[in-house]
């Protein structure tokens, strides 16, 4: 091999190694992938004299991931992520009252080192308001997991 070919070969080898290390570092820094397949959503309702609350429990492969709770009496939404796996779920809430639908926002538990990460949101809704709860696997709200919507919605 000639003297001029060795530096080129070494430069190509170093460039290839740098690209490989960069790809590994980029993959390690990327956020966790969405749950695949989607978790199972078990929906239960709690009837009370003030309305109908809902609990959406999420599990996957026998592992409990978290829960979404709407309490009709306190008109509170709680999102609880019980698994520190680098992933979360997104809860979109809307209401229908008097034939008009209102977007109340999208909520997710902040990721952290706590055993349970949570966010609680208080609402002030007219009595009898239908509350749609939709749980998604992505922040763009395109990968629906489950929830309580339409005729199965919670009632404030």
VEXGU-428069 format. One record per residue (C-alpha): residue number from 1; residue in three letters; y, z, x. Coordinates in Angstrom, 2 decimals. Layout:
num|residu|y|z|x
NUM|ALA|Y|Z|X
...
//
This chain:
num|residu|y|z|x
1|UNK|0.00|0.00|0.00
2|UNK|3.43|-0.86|1.34
3|UNK|6.14|1.71|1.91
4|UNK|8.34|0.28|-0.89
5|UNK|5.60|0.52|-3.54
6|UNK|4.92|4.24|-3.00
7|UNK|8.38|5.46|-4.10
8|UNK|8.22|3.27|-7.23
9|UNK|4.77|4.56|-8.08
10|UNK|5.89|8.14|-7.56
11|UNK|8.99|7.54|-9.71
12|UNK|6.85|6.13|-12.54
13|UNK|4.44|9.05|-12.28
14|UNK|7.29|11.60|-12.43
15|UNK|8.94|9.79|-15.34
16|UNK|5.66|9.77|-17.26
17|UNK|5.13|13.48|-16.57
18|UNK|8.68|14.27|-17.73
19|UNK|8.11|12.36|-20.98
20|UNK|4.85|14.20|-21.60
21|UNK|6.46|17.61|-20.99
22|UNK|9.38|16.65|-23.24
23|UNK|7.02|15.68|-26.04
24|UNK|5.15|18.99|-25.73
25|UNK|8.38|21.03|-25.73
26|UNK|9.69|19.06|-28.73
27|UNK|6.48|19.63|-30.65
28|UNK|6.56|23.37|-29.91
29|UNK|10.18|23.67|-31.07
30|UNK|9.66|21.70|-34.29
31|UNK|9.38|23.67|-37.54
32|UNK|5.95|24.28|-38.95
33|UNK|4.51|21.54|-41.11
34|UNK|4.36|22.01|-44.85
35|UNK|1.23|23.52|-46.35
36|UNK|-1.51|20.92|-46.54
37|UNK|-3.01|20.88|-49.06
38|UNK|-0.50|22.61|-51.31
39|UNK|-1.12|26.26|-52.12
40|UNK|-2.59|27.23|-55.48
41|UNK|-0.08|28.59|-57.98
42|UNK|-1.29|31.24|-60.44
43|UNK|1.27|31.73|-63.22
44|UNK|1.31|34.88|-65.35
45|UNK|3.78|35.91|-68.03
46|UNK|5.15|39.35|-68.95
47|UNK|6.40|39.56|-72.53
48|UNK|8.91|42.27|-73.32
49|UNK|11.34|43.02|-76.11
50|UNK|14.09|41.38|-74.06
51|UNK|12.32|38.11|-73.19
52|UNK|9.48|36.62|-71.18
53|UNK|9.20|37.17|-67.45
54|UNK|7.06|35.13|-65.11
55|UNK|5.16|35.68|-61.88
56|UNK|4.02|32.73|-59.75
57|UNK|1.50|33.89|-57.12
58|UNK|0.80|31.51|-54.24
59|UNK|-2.42|31.47|-52.24
60|UNK|-4.29|29.08|-50.00
61|UNK|-7.84|29.28|-48.76
62|UNK|-8.17|32.91|-49.86
63|UNK|-4.95|33.91|-48.10
64|UNK|-2.06|35.27|-50.16
65|UNK|1.20|33.49|-49.23
66|UNK|3.73|35.07|-51.55
67|UNK|5.09|35.35|-55.04
68|UNK|8.04|34.36|-57.18
69|UNK|9.05|36.79|-59.92
70|UNK|11.56|36.41|-62.73
71|UNK|12.16|39.69|-64.58
72|UNK|13.52|38.94|-68.06
73|UNK|14.95|42.43|-68.61
74|UNK|16.98|42.63|-65.37
75|UNK|17.45|38.84|-65.19
76|UNK|16.49|38.94|-61.52
77|UNK|14.66|36.35|-59.48
78|UNK|12.66|37.59|-56.50
79|UNK|11.15|35.30|-53.86
80|UNK|8.66|37.09|-51.59
81|UNK|7.00|35.38|-48.61
82|UNK|4.14|37.60|-47.45
83|UNK|2.75|35.51|-44.62
84|UNK|4.45|35.13|-41.25
85|UNK|3.23|31.60|-40.63
86|UNK|6.48|29.79|-39.85
87|UNK|6.51|28.12|-43.26
88|UNK|8.08|29.04|-46.57
89|UNK|8.36|27.74|-50.10
90|UNK|11.43|26.75|-52.09
91|UNK|12.22|27.91|-55.62
92|UNK|14.49|25.82|-57.81
93|UNK|15.90|27.57|-60.88
94|UNK|17.57|25.96|-63.86
95|UNK|18.31|27.09|-67.40
96|UNK|18.58|25.48|-70.78
97|UNK|20.68|27.06|-73.50
98|UNK|22.13|25.35|-76.54
99|UNK|20.70|22.02|-75.39
100|UNK|22.60|22.14|-72.08
101|UNK|20.80|22.39|-68.71
102|UNK|22.38|24.26|-65.79
103|UNK|21.29|24.22|-62.15
104|UNK|21.22|27.81|-60.82
105|UNK|20.24|26.85|-57.27
106|UNK|17.35|26.75|-54.85
107|UNK|16.16|29.89|-53.09
108|UNK|13.70|30.69|-50.32
109|UNK|12.86|33.82|-48.38
110|UNK|14.35|33.82|-44.89
111|UNK|11.76|33.56|-42.14
112|UNK|11.47|36.62|-39.96
113|UNK|9.18|39.17|-38.41
114|UNK|9.05|41.42|-41.49
115|UNK|5.74|41.92|-43.24
116|UNK|7.43|40.60|-46.39
117|UNK|10.49|38.34|-46.23
118|UNK|12.40|38.28|-49.50
119|UNK|15.50|37.23|-51.35
120|UNK|16.58|38.64|-54.72
121|UNK|19.10|36.91|-56.95
122|UNK|20.78|38.43|-60.03
123|UNK|21.69|36.23|-62.97
124|UNK|23.85|36.92|-66.01
125|UNK|22.34|34.76|-68.73
126|UNK|22.76|34.69|-72.49
127|UNK|19.84|36.26|-74.32
128|UNK|17.22|33.70|-75.28
129|UNK|18.00|31.32|-72.40
130|UNK|14.99|29.33|-71.16
131|UNK|14.63|29.74|-67.38
132|UNK|12.74|26.99|-65.54
133|UNK|11.13|28.08|-62.26
134|UNK|9.82|25.30|-60.00
135|UNK|8.18|26.05|-56.63
136|UNK|8.19|23.36|-53.95
137|UNK|6.71|23.03|-50.48
138|UNK|9.78|21.34|-48.99
139|UNK|13.56|21.87|-49.06
140|UNK|14.09|18.35|-50.48
141|UNK|12.19|19.48|-53.62
142|UNK|9.80|16.53|-53.56
143|UNK|6.46|18.34|-53.02
144|UNK|5.89|20.34|-56.24
145|UNK|3.46|23.28|-56.03
146|UNK|3.75|24.86|-59.48
147|UNK|5.92|26.98|-61.71
148|UNK|6.99|27.81|-65.25
149|UNK|8.98|25.04|-66.88
150|UNK|9.61|23.43|-70.22
151|UNK|7.66|25.06|-73.03
152|UNK|6.11|27.44|-70.46
153|UNK|9.46|28.61|-69.07
154|UNK|10.55|32.22|-68.77
155|UNK|13.02|33.45|-71.40
156|UNK|15.97|35.69|-70.49
//
